[in-house]
Amino acid sequence: MFSGVIALLFKNMLVQAVKEVGKAQDDVSIPTEPSTSKPHKKHKSNKQQPIAPKVPSPAPSTQHTIPSPTNDPIPDADKDSLKFQELMDLCTRLSNKVLDLESEVIDLKTSFTRKIKKIEDIVHKL
């Protein structure tokens, strides 16, 4: 989980080369000053972070290889393309319909506003 704190990596935190994996690392020195190549955020707590032990990655075993599926049906690209085009056409038609309906609403609103104004004028004359 990301806590928003930048933790700088030291040489002893990087993955070791394959020939060095089995060697003891008792004589590793830990630098006390951070690198000046990147900005440094100070930690808010004085609690030291535990250093994770270095575990060599196991060599890949032939027993655990995952077979690739060969009998899966391959989707027909032409059918997918047609479905996509149909969806795009439907989306375009629906969008145009929305614009037409909005235009109708504006026309109706204008028409009713005129009629209401006419009726108000008639009532005002009475």
Buried (B, 14 or more C-beta within 10 A) or exposed (E): EEEEEEEEEBEEEEEBEEEEEEEEEEEEEEEEEEEEEEEEEEEEEEEEEEEEEEEEEEEEEEEEEEEEEEEEEEEEEEEEEEEEEEEEEEEEEEEEEEEEEEEEEEEEEEEEEEEEEEEEEEEEEE
